[in-house]
Amino acid sequence: MIKRLLLNILLFLIPNGSHGDRLRGRAYQIFMKKCGKNFKVGTNAFIYAPEKLTVGDNVYVGFNSYLGQGEINLSDEVLIGNFVSITASNHQKKDGSWRFGGFQQEPINIGRGVWLSANSCITAGISIGSGTVVGAGAVVTKSFGSDKVLIGIPAKEKI
């Protein structure tokens, strides 16, 4: 609780722009499971559980993106665009309702050099291979290998 409050105060005081992106990365790094060099976080991006986040070198999280509950592993040189949602948990149903059913966490693994374009969504339990690009607005609901171009809802490989 104290850690989260301290982090929120730090984030509030950091200015916008590239210098601020670097400072936000350093602020989150204090609380993360593991973090490589040159981690940058855009303005208003939110990492819900930094203690479950592993990040390689030269990773960028774009403006207003959300990295949610559960274990998330980002390899080197991952580029996360603006308004991207990466959520490593799913709600469960209890007594006919999703509201109080709890949730189940499933790790997400993003390979080296992956680009998650603006407004894309990565769901729990997904692995995306190195060098893949996820097109703007795509919703990834299954795992894919390396060097793919993924588009659509649900995401499919562009041929």
DAFENQUI-V212921 format. One line per field, one symbol per residue. ss: DSSP state (@ for helix, = for strand, . for the rest). psi: psi as a letter, one per 30 degrees, with the letter a starting at -180 (. if undefined). A space follows every 50 residues. Layout:
BEGIN
ss=???
psi=???
END
This chain:
BEGIN
ss=.@@@@@@@@@@@@....@@@@@@@@@@@@....==....==....==..@ @@===....==....==....===....==....==..===..=..=... ..===..===....==....==....==....==....==...=....== =.=..==..
psi=eeeeeeeeeeeefkllleeeeeeeeeeeeeflekkalhkkklkgkkjeif fgkkkakhkkjlkglkjaklkkjjakhkjjakgkkjjhlkllkkhgkfeg falkkklkkklkgkjjlkglkklkgkkklkgkkjlkfkjjglllalhljk lljlklkk.
END
